[in-house]
């Protein structure tokens, strides 16, 4: 009777140790995935702000009196994120090349050439299992 009880106790102990080992392995892999996701999300938030500022810098170099108008800016960052920026204009007397004009009949000089900047940041496919997508919209006056 004692030998049977000892064998049963050993089997239960082995199953218990195996279960705890599988649980520890699962938690450690989830922790590594979470760390990567948190890092990429924080990086995407910073790229949203930087993308908007880069679009404003690019707008400051555009000559709006000519027929040239900045409509889109697309950037790939470090092989991990794609940044797509769309500029929509409000104003009067905007060039015809401004394809994303929301209004071309603004009467006040203070509101002329106001820009709505839509910035999208996406992780490139294959980096993470669930893609990270962020959007920021801001109204700027160049």
Buried (B, 14 or more C-beta within 10 A) or exposed (E): EEEEEEEEEEEEEEEEEEEEEEEEEEEEEEEEEEEEBEEBBEBBBEBBEBBBBBBBEBBEEBEBEEEEBBBEBEBEBEEBBBBBBBBBBBBBEBBEEBEBBEEBEBEEEEEBBBBBBBBBBBBBEEBBEEEBEBEBEBEBEB
